Amino acid sequence: MSFRVNQVRHGLFLDSVVLMQVSRTVAALPGVEDAALMMGTPANQEILENSDLLVPDGESAGGGDLIVAIRAEDETAATAAMDQAVLLLDQPAAVRAASAAVQPRTLRSALRVDPNANLALISVPGDFAAAEARKALRAGLHVMIFSDNVSLDDEIALKLEARQRELLVMGPDCGTAILGGTPLAFANHVPVGDIGIIGASGTGIQEVSCLIAQAGAGISHAIGVGGRDLSDEVGGISTLTALEWLESDPKTRHIVLLSKPPSAAVVERISAELDHSRKSFTVCFLGAQNLPLPANAVAARTLRAAAASASGFQEDTSGGTGLARPLAGDRKWVRGFFSGGSLAAEAQVIFLDQGIRVASNAPIQGAHALSEVTAGHTLLDLGDDQYTRGRPHPMIDPAVRDDPLRQALHDPTVGAVLLDIVIGYGASEDPAAHVARILGHHGNRDPVVIASVTGTEEDPQVLSRQVSILDSAGVWVRPSNAAAAEAALACIAA
């Protein structure tokens, strides 16, 4: 029988990344079954309740309070874990106290410290993000909203207000941007160059910018707009603003647009904007076909194709082809476990373009929903809310995919396991080593494990080091996410 314990820290707010790091550390302690640190909003209390973590002590929390929730094998383990959580929480508090003179606590005080700032990055619980973003806009700042769980109505209102003020709102749920060579949130260290990117897709921006860097080219700006920007309701407000900005930027020669397919009305609006531009474009709306684009724009089916169109990127396909070998028994299915939603979508495109039936929890046009199938190829977006409710995103904590990976390795019908490793700022310190520990001495035994690494040599985790760790663990590492998906299909066809 599990033992649950909650503690409420009244009026304590910490950045979501700090909370994820603490929860990850506590969850790994002996005897701990699950742990989460979340602000006490009604939505978060529902997440804790659904995760079997909430007890009456936690139900007393308000939206501005922090809930520490732990479920363990017994009371002793739960108490020890809570003591450790409190210790970890008090450490950043001590750091803040020691540096209070230079660490502003409000937007207004931050502007007093740096009156020349022109952008605010909002990373607070979603219930409070819109209010903070509105303050930033009215202070004349552009806004990047890292927070999710912001209502659609608030997003539309914020973006309309920004448009009126000639400002830009990136997000909500905007995880990636590179502005003037400065990476923000989940982003990679890439050279400065003359290619601009506008993306409703964080890992899509990362994959394309890293492949462009491999081609020896660079990025002027990579502007994230949030996953809903190209919906009918929002209508591409931030995308259109970003297009206008890059159009007027003399350092941007070519512009790449990345997203899952928008509605026909939004595509028409964007195409009209492109038609009036003096610049050239690559449009990658993953899964879309027969896009009505003007003469100065070309369509790309995959992120890899988008990078090639923009920069001349050419993939190194040498090495490891012997791993596409005949598989034993009835091993005929591919299981894909992705931390990036756009990478999962690109893999689906690869399967569908080869006439292969595939299912996903985030299916693109032509793919099947998981609920519609009982067997076959499945490609999972583990960054989806159903896997991260109350847990860190898999780019921060790769343990999210541990259980499904172990199950796939022991499934006699699985011929190939497909993984993405995404490195860069904000990501796990050593995701390849984590995968290697799970694989143990897997070596060349079935199923074949195939991966790509999205990143650069200049990233904190170092691209070549991550590849070397995977190689040593018996993983077949391919030069792009698209190439990894193709390799998985080659394995089951061998």
C-alpha positions as CSV (number, residue, x, y, z in Angstrom):
1,M,0.0,0.0,0.0
2,S,1.5,3.3,-1.1
3,F,1.9,6.2,1.3
4,R,1.2,9.8,0.0
5,V,2.3,13.0,1.6
6,N,1.9,16.7,0.5
7,Q,3.4,19.9,1.8
8,V,2.1,23.4,0.8
9,R,4.7,26.2,0.6
10,H,2.6,29.4,0.8
11,G,3.5,32.2,-1.6
12,L,6.6,30.4,-3.0
13,F,7.1,30.6,-6.7
14,L,10.0,29.0,-8.6
15,D,10.7,28.7,-12.3
16,S,9.1,25.6,-13.8
17,V,12.5,24.2,-14.9
18,V,13.7,24.4,-11.2
19,L,10.6,22.6,-10.1
20,M,11.1,19.9,-12.7
21,Q,14.7,19.4,-11.7
22,V,13.7,19.0,-8.0
23,S,10.8,16.6,-8.8
24,R,13.2,14.5,-10.9
25,T,15.7,14.3,-8.1
26,V,13.1,13.4,-5.5
27,A,11.4,10.8,-7.7
28,A,14.7,9.0,-8.1
29,L,15.1,8.5,-4.3
30,P,14.8,5.0,-2.8
31,G,11.3,3.9,-2.3
32,V,9.7,6.8,-4.1
33,E,7.1,5.8,-6.7
34,D,6.3,9.3,-8.0
35,A,6.8,13.0,-7.1
36,A,5.7,16.3,-8.4
37,L,6.2,20.0,-7.4
38,M,3.4,22.2,-8.9
39,M,1.7,25.5,-8.2
40,G,-1.7,25.0,-6.5
41,T,-3.9,26.0,-9.3
42,P,-7.2,24.1,-9.9
43,A,-5.8,22.6,-13.1
44,N,-2.6,21.5,-11.4
45,Q,-4.5,20.0,-8.4
46,E,-6.5,18.0,-11.0
47,I,-3.2,16.7,-12.5
48,L,-2.0,15.7,-9.0
49,E,-5.3,14.0,-8.3
50,N,-5.2,12.0,-11.5
51,S,-1.6,11.0,-10.7
52,D,-2.7,9.7,-7.3
53,L,-0.5,12.3,-5.6
54,L,-3.0,14.7,-3.9
55,V,-4.1,14.4,-0.3
56,P,-6.2,16.9,1.8
57,D,-3.1,18.9,2.8
58,G,-2.5,19.7,-0.8
59,E,-6.1,20.6,-1.5
60,S,-5.8,23.6,0.8
61,A,-3.3,25.3,-1.6
62,G,-4.2,28.4,-3.5
63,G,-3.0,29.4,-7.0
64,G,0.0,31.2,-5.6
65,D,1.2,28.3,-3.4
66,L,3.5,25.5,-4.2
67,I,2.5,21.9,-3.6
68,V,5.1,19.3,-2.9
69,A,3.5,15.9,-3.5
70,I,5.1,12.5,-3.0
71,R,3.9,8.9,-3.2
72,A,6.3,6.3,-1.8
73,E,6.3,2.6,-0.8
74,D,6.0,3.5,2.9
75,E,5.9,6.4,5.4
76,T,9.6,6.2,6.0
77,A,10.5,6.6,2.3
78,A,7.9,9.4,1.9
79,T,9.2,11.3,4.9
80,A,12.8,11.1,3.8
81,A,11.9,12.2,0.3
82,M,9.9,15.2,1.6
83,D,12.9,16.2,3.7
84,Q,15.1,16.1,0.7
85,A,12.6,18.1,-1.4
86,V,12.4,20.8,1.3
87,L,16.2,21.0,1.4
88,L,16.4,21.4,-2.4
89,L,13.7,24.0,-2.4
90,D,15.5,26.0,0.3
91,Q,18.8,26.1,-1.6
92,P,17.5,28.3,-4.5
93,A,15.7,30.5,-1.9
94,A,19.1,31.0,-0.2
95,V,20.7,31.9,-3.5
96,R,17.9,34.4,-4.2
97,A,18.3,36.0,-0.7
98,A,22.0,36.4,-1.2
99,S,21.6,38.1,-4.5
100,A,18.4,40.1,-3.8
101,A,20.1,43.3,-4.7
102,V,20.6,42.3,-8.3
103,Q,17.8,39.7,-8.8
104,P,14.5,41.6,-9.6
105,R,11.3,40.0,-8.5
106,T,8.8,41.8,-10.8
107,L,8.8,43.1,-14.3
108,R,8.9,46.7,-13.2
109,S,12.0,46.1,-11.0
110,A,13.6,44.2,-13.9
111,L,13.2,47.2,-16.2
112,R,14.7,49.4,-13.5
113,V,17.8,47.2,-13.5
114,D,17.9,47.1,-17.4
115,P,15.9,49.9,-18.9
116,N,17.2,49.0,-22.4
117,A,15.6,45.5,-22.3
118,N,13.2,44.9,-25.2
119,L,11.9,41.4,-24.6
120,A,10.3,39.5,-21.6
121,L,10.4,35.8,-21.4
122,I,7.4,34.6,-19.4
123,S,7.8,31.3,-17.5
124,V,5.1,31.2,-14.8
125,P,2.1,28.9,-14.3
126,G,-0.3,29.3,-17.2
127,D,-3.0,30.8,-15.0
128,F,-0.8,33.9,-14.5
129,A,1.1,34.0,-17.8
130,A,-1.4,36.1,-19.7
131,A,-1.4,38.9,-17.0
132,E,2.4,39.0,-17.0
133,A,2.5,39.1,-20.8
134,R,0.0,41.9,-20.9
135,K,2.2,43.9,-18.4
136,A,5.2,43.4,-20.7
137,L,3.4,44.5,-23.8
138,R,2.2,47.7,-22.1
139,A,5.8,48.3,-21.0
140,G,6.7,48.2,-24.7
141,L,8.4,44.8,-24.6
142,H,8.2,41.9,-27.0
143,V,7.1,38.7,-25.3
144,M,8.1,35.1,-25.4
145,I,5.6,33.0,-23.5
146,F,7.3,29.7,-22.5
147,S,4.3,28.8,-20.3
148,D,1.5,26.5,-21.5
149,N,-2.1,26.2,-20.3
150,V,-2.9,29.8,-21.5
151,S,-6.4,30.0,-22.8
152,L,-7.1,30.5,-26.5
153,D,-9.0,33.6,-25.8
154,D,-6.1,35.1,-23.9
155,E,-3.7,34.2,-26.7
156,I,-5.8,35.9,-29.3
157,A,-6.2,39.0,-27.2
158,L,-2.5,39.2,-26.4
159,K,-1.5,38.8,-30.1
160,L,-4.0,41.4,-31.3
161,E,-2.8,43.9,-28.7
162,A,0.8,43.2,-29.7
163,R,-0.1,43.7,-33.3
164,Q,-1.6,47.1,-32.5
165,R,1.6,48.1,-30.5
166,E,3.9,46.8,-33.3
167,L,5.2,44.2,-30.9
168,L,5.5,40.4,-31.2
169,V,4.1,37.6,-29.0
170,M,5.9,34.3,-29.3
171,G,3.8,31.5,-27.8
172,P,2.1,30.5,-25.6
173,D,3.9,27.2,-25.2
174,C,6.8,28.6,-27.2
175,G,9.8,26.5,-26.4
176,T,12.5,27.7,-28.8
177,A,13.8,30.9,-30.3
178,I,17.1,32.3,-31.5
179,L,17.2,36.1,-31.8
180,G,20.3,37.7,-33.2
181,G,22.4,34.7,-32.3
182,T,21.0,34.4,-28.8
183,P,19.3,31.1,-28.0
184,L,16.3,31.2,-25.8
185,A,14.7,28.3,-23.9
186,F,15.2,25.0,-25.7
187,A,17.6,26.0,-28.5
188,N,21.0,25.1,-29.9
189,H,24.3,26.9,-30.4
190,V,24.3,27.5,-34.2
191,P,26.2,30.0,-36.3
192,V,24.8,33.4,-37.2
193,G,23.9,33.6,-40.9
194,D,21.3,34.8,-43.4
195,I,18.5,32.2,-43.0
196,G,15.5,33.0,-41.0
197,I,13.1,30.5,-39.4
198,I,9.5,31.0,-38.3
199,G,8.1,28.0,-36.6
200,A,5.0,26.8,-34.7
201,S,7.2,23.9,-33.7
202,G,10.1,24.0,-31.2
203,T,11.9,20.8,-32.1
204,G,11.3,21.5,-35.7
205,I,13.2,24.7,-35.4
206,Q,16.0,22.9,-33.6
207,E,16.3,20.1,-36.2
208,V,16.3,22.5,-39.1
209,S,18.7,25.0,-37.5
210,C,21.1,22.2,-36.6
211,L,21.1,20.7,-40.1
212,I,21.6,24.1,-41.6
213,A,24.6,24.6,-39.2
214,Q,26.0,21.2,-40.4
215,A,25.8,22.6,-44.0
216,G,28.1,25.5,-42.9
217,A,25.3,28.1,-43.0
218,G,23.7,30.0,-40.2
219,I,20.6,31.5,-38.7
220,S,19.7,35.2,-38.6
221,H,16.7,34.7,-36.4
222,A,14.5,31.7,-35.4
223,I,11.1,32.9,-34.2
224,G,8.8,30.5,-32.4
225,V,5.1,31.5,-32.6
226,G,3.4,28.8,-30.5
227,G,1.6,25.7,-31.7
228,R,-1.8,27.4,-32.1
229,D,-0.7,30.4,-34.1
230,L,-1.7,29.0,-37.4
231,S,-5.1,27.7,-36.2
232,D,-8.3,29.2,-37.7
233,E,-9.0,30.9,-34.4
234,V,-5.6,32.7,-34.1
235,G,-5.2,33.1,-37.8
236,G,-1.4,33.3,-37.9
237,I,-1.1,36.7,-36.2
238,S,2.4,36.2,-34.9
239,T,3.5,34.4,-38.1
240,L,2.4,37.4,-40.2
241,T,4.2,39.8,-37.9
242,A,7.4,37.7,-38.0
243,L,7.2,37.6,-41.8
244,E,7.0,41.4,-41.9
245,W,10.0,41.7,-39.6
246,L,12.2,39.3,-41.5
247,E,11.1,40.9,-44.8
248,S,12.6,44.2,-43.5
249,D,15.7,42.5,-42.0
250,P,18.6,43.1,-44.5
251,K,20.6,40.2,-42.9
252,T,17.9,37.6,-43.8
253,R,18.1,36.2,-47.3
254,H,15.9,33.2,-47.1
255,I,13.0,32.3,-44.8
256,V,11.9,28.8,-43.6
257,L,8.3,28.3,-42.4
258,L,7.7,25.3,-40.1
259,S,4.4,23.9,-38.8
260,K,1.9,21.1,-38.9
261,P,-0.7,21.8,-41.7
262,P,-2.7,25.0,-41.1
263,S,-6.3,25.4,-42.4
264,A,-6.8,26.3,-46.0
265,A,-7.8,29.9,-45.0
266,V,-4.6,30.4,-43.0
267,V,-2.5,28.9,-45.9
268,E,-4.1,31.4,-48.3
269,R,-3.4,34.3,-46.0
270,I,0.3,33.3,-45.6
271,S,0.7,32.6,-49.3
272,A,-0.5,36.1,-50.1
273,E,2.0,37.5,-47.8
274,L,4.8,35.5,-49.3
275,D,3.7,36.5,-52.8
276,H,4.4,40.2,-51.9
277,S,7.8,39.5,-50.6
278,R,11.2,40.1,-52.3
279,K,12.7,37.1,-50.5
280,S,12.7,33.4,-51.1
281,F,10.9,30.8,-48.9
282,T,10.9,27.2,-48.0
283,V,7.5,26.0,-46.5
284,C,7.4,22.8,-44.5
285,F,3.9,22.2,-43.2
286,L,4.5,18.6,-42.1
287,G,2.0,16.3,-43.7
288,A,0.5,18.9,-46.0
289,Q,0.2,18.2,-49.8
290,N,-0.4,20.4,-52.8
291,L,0.2,23.7,-51.0
292,P,-0.8,26.7,-53.1
293,L,2.5,28.6,-52.9
294,P,3.7,31.6,-55.0
295,A,6.7,31.3,-57.3
296,N,9.2,32.5,-54.7
297,A,8.4,29.6,-52.3
298,V,9.0,25.9,-52.5
299,A,7.4,23.2,-50.4
300,A,9.4,20.7,-48.3
301,R,7.8,17.4,-47.1
302,T,10.3,16.9,-44.2
303,L,12.5,19.0,-41.9
304,R,15.5,17.5,-43.6
305,A,14.2,18.7,-47.0
306,A,13.6,22.1,-45.6
307,A,17.2,22.4,-44.4
308,A,18.4,21.2,-47.8
309,S,16.3,23.7,-49.6
310,A,17.4,26.6,-47.5
311,S,21.1,25.8,-47.1
312,G,22.1,23.0,-49.5
313,F,22.5,20.6,-46.6
314,Q,23.5,17.2,-47.8
315,E,23.3,14.2,-45.6
316,D,26.3,11.9,-44.9
317,T,24.7,8.5,-45.4
318,S,27.9,6.4,-44.9
319,G,28.4,4.0,-42.1
320,G,26.3,1.5,-40.3
321,T,24.4,0.1,-43.3
322,G,25.1,-3.4,-42.1
323,L,22.7,-2.9,-39.2
324,A,19.8,-3.1,-41.6
325,R,19.8,-6.9,-41.3
326,P,17.2,-9.7,-41.3
327,L,15.4,-9.9,-38.0
328,A,14.5,-13.0,-36.2
329,G,11.0,-14.5,-35.9
330,D,8.0,-12.2,-36.2
331,R,9.8,-9.0,-35.5
332,K,8.1,-6.7,-38.0
333,W,6.9,-3.6,-36.2
334,V,8.6,-0.3,-35.5
335,R,8.2,1.5,-32.1
336,G,9.1,5.2,-32.1
337,F,9.5,7.2,-28.9
338,F,10.0,10.9,-29.5
339,S,10.7,13.8,-27.2
340,G,9.9,16.2,-30.1
341,G,6.4,16.4,-31.5
342,S,7.6,17.7,-34.8
343,L,10.2,14.9,-35.0
344,A,7.4,12.4,-34.4
345,A,5.4,14.1,-37.2
346,E,8.3,14.0,-39.6
347,A,8.8,10.3,-39.0
348,Q,5.1,9.7,-39.8
349,V,5.7,11.6,-43.1
350,I,8.5,9.2,-43.9
351,F,6.4,6.1,-43.3
352,L,3.3,7.5,-45.2
353,D,5.4,8.5,-48.2
354,Q,6.6,4.9,-48.5
355,G,3.0,3.7,-48.3
356,I,3.4,2.3,-44.8
357,R,0.5,2.4,-42.4
358,V,1.4,4.1,-39.1
359,A,-0.4,5.1,-35.9
360,S,0.4,7.8,-33.3
361,N,-1.0,9.6,-30.3
362,A,-0.5,12.8,-32.4
363,P,-1.4,11.6,-35.9
364,I,-0.8,13.8,-38.9
365,Q,-3.1,13.6,-41.9
366,G,-3.1,10.1,-43.3
367,A,-1.9,8.5,-40.1
368,H,-4.1,6.6,-37.6
369,A,-4.9,7.4,-34.0
370,L,-3.6,4.9,-31.5
371,S,-7.2,4.1,-30.4
372,E,-8.0,2.9,-34.0
373,V,-5.4,0.1,-34.1
374,T,-4.3,-2.9,-32.0
375,A,-1.1,-3.7,-33.8
376,G,1.4,-2.2,-36.2
377,H,3.9,0.6,-36.4
378,T,3.5,3.2,-33.7
379,L,5.3,6.5,-33.3
380,L,4.7,8.3,-29.9
381,D,5.1,12.0,-29.1
382,L,6.2,11.6,-25.4
383,G,6.1,15.4,-25.0
384,D,2.4,15.3,-25.3
385,D,0.3,16.4,-22.3
386,Q,-0.8,12.8,-21.6
387,Y,2.8,11.8,-20.8
388,T,4.0,15.0,-19.1
389,R,1.1,15.8,-16.8
390,G,2.8,16.4,-13.4
391,R,6.1,15.2,-14.9
392,P,9.1,17.0,-16.6
393,H,9.2,17.1,-20.4
394,P,11.3,14.2,-21.8
395,M,13.8,16.8,-23.2
396,I,14.5,17.7,-19.5
397,D,14.1,14.2,-18.1
398,P,14.6,11.3,-20.5
399,A,13.2,8.9,-17.9
400,V,9.7,9.6,-19.3
401,R,10.4,7.1,-22.1
402,D,12.1,4.5,-19.9
403,D,9.1,2.2,-19.4
404,P,7.8,2.2,-23.0
405,L,11.4,1.6,-24.2
406,R,11.9,-1.4,-21.9
407,Q,8.5,-2.8,-23.0
408,A,9.5,-2.5,-26.7
409,L,12.9,-4.1,-26.1
410,H,11.1,-7.2,-24.7
411,D,8.3,-7.3,-27.2
412,P,9.0,-10.2,-29.6
413,T,7.0,-8.5,-32.4
414,V,9.2,-5.3,-32.4
415,G,12.0,-5.2,-35.0
416,A,13.2,-1.7,-34.6
417,V,13.1,1.0,-31.9
418,L,13.3,4.6,-33.1
419,L,14.5,7.4,-30.7
420,D,15.3,11.1,-30.9
421,I,18.0,12.6,-28.8
422,V,17.6,16.4,-28.5
423,I,20.4,18.3,-26.9
424,G,21.1,22.0,-26.4
425,Y,20.3,24.7,-23.9
426,G,17.6,23.7,-21.4
427,A,17.8,20.0,-22.3
428,S,19.0,17.1,-20.2
429,E,22.8,17.2,-19.4
430,D,23.5,13.7,-20.9
431,P,20.5,12.1,-22.6
432,A,22.6,9.6,-24.6
433,A,24.1,8.2,-21.4
434,H,20.6,7.8,-19.9
435,V,19.5,5.8,-23.0
436,A,22.7,3.7,-22.8
437,R,22.0,2.8,-19.2
438,I,18.5,1.5,-20.2
439,L,19.9,-0.5,-23.0
440,G,22.6,-2.0,-20.9
441,H,24.3,-4.8,-22.9
442,H,21.7,-4.7,-25.7
443,G,24.4,-4.7,-28.4
444,N,23.3,-6.0,-31.7
445,R,20.5,-8.2,-30.4
446,D,17.0,-7.7,-31.8
447,P,15.3,-5.3,-31.9
448,V,17.6,-2.9,-33.6
449,V,17.7,0.5,-31.8
450,I,18.1,3.5,-34.1
451,A,18.5,7.1,-33.1
452,S,19.3,10.6,-34.3
453,V,20.9,13.4,-32.3
454,T,19.5,17.0,-32.8
455,G,22.3,19.3,-31.8
456,T,25.7,20.8,-32.6
457,E,29.3,20.4,-31.4
458,E,29.0,23.8,-29.6
459,D,26.0,22.6,-27.5
460,P,26.7,21.9,-23.8
461,Q,26.2,18.2,-24.3
462,V,28.5,18.1,-27.5
463,L,27.0,16.3,-30.5
464,S,30.0,14.0,-31.2
465,R,30.1,12.9,-27.5
466,Q,26.4,12.0,-27.6
467,V,26.9,10.0,-30.8
468,S,29.9,8.2,-29.4
469,I,27.9,7.1,-26.3
470,L,25.1,5.8,-28.4
471,D,27.5,4.0,-30.7
472,S,29.1,2.3,-27.8
473,A,25.7,1.1,-26.5
474,G,25.0,-0.6,-29.9
475,V,22.7,2.1,-31.2
476,W,22.6,2.8,-35.0
477,V,22.9,6.6,-35.1
478,R,21.8,8.3,-38.3
479,P,22.6,11.9,-39.4
480,S,19.0,13.2,-39.1
481,N,15.6,12.3,-37.7
482,A,14.3,11.6,-41.2
483,A,17.3,9.3,-41.9
484,A,16.6,7.4,-38.7
485,A,13.0,6.8,-39.7
486,E,14.2,5.5,-43.1
487,A,16.7,3.2,-41.3
488,A,13.9,1.7,-39.2
489,L,11.9,0.9,-42.3
490,A,15.0,-0.6,-43.9
491,C,15.4,-2.9,-40.9
492,I,12.0,-4.4,-41.1
493,A,12.2,-4.7,-44.9
494,A,15.6,-6.5,-44.8
